């Protein structure tokens, strides 16, 4: 009798284990766990605007790849808050129109502009801190390519120069100035 109970318990444990693995694989949770551990996700807190000209809007996805489910869209020129970044993807929230919630978008579909109104421009830094070397200057009110973010710093590219902008020098609104 004891052998039958042990055998039944072993079968139950194996079945539950295989079922759990199947659920993790089929829902993509395991892939997201592995990605989160391996991709060095950085927390951010910046604003940017959608530059994707697709009439349907920028696709917001449940994860960091084109294979992930589309959760909604954000129209061109709308502002989003970026709360995390990894490689070529950023996690957004607080869209000014369209999608509500939190999801992932390709960073190449977002942009921002410089502030520096009434000045000769804004500094671009080698690293995400003001003690790092200044590697150039970007004119005021100039659109730049967004590459990523770290904290409240934006990594950008302007005329082939890649560097970092302070929060004070960023404008995440497409159709107005951030004065």
Steps between C-alpha positions, in 0.01 A plus 500: 500500500781745595673427165183594310469832685868586437463406133183713467666796673804475273278497190305799635817701568637424154170592334475826694860586415453436129173696500669796668783498247248482216307799637819705541619421148164551332424832669847641433561564870818296499635699205426828678671376819810395304500828303466713813799325657719504189424837339606745770175696521566858615243708685416831334282800553493712185241611245513458123263529207394248236671544163356187332302623195283185482135616474404227748745642754802357681443142616533449875593140584486275804874423479833581342461360147276514195367155597327638808131583499395850388321665791402820317633795302613857566451755218784704351612810697339380825713518815588191706687449825791255478552302820751233392743425217695206365686473170263630229182494711346731759209449734243778481202618701282813528448553126328833431261324258429151372633210708448503875708286731859381483676326213812480283584687177797522268716795612562593136135603467534772767674834502554810705620853451744721685404795714757777547265778388683828463843336534768376264381145558528216750795283600522135407701285743711186454322325790178539697643746753604865489851422623569311177664663201291736284527361148304764313216747486159460338309809387191601699165358388658230283351154440741218593493124459424319825725199567411414860491632852631453850328667794400845381772516233425445130753336271474672161669536164546828317700532177680173569592591859358267765475627854281587796260789570403615849130503593502882493612497135234253373161580346270201453221697331488492119274788411574752774804628683570386852546849643 
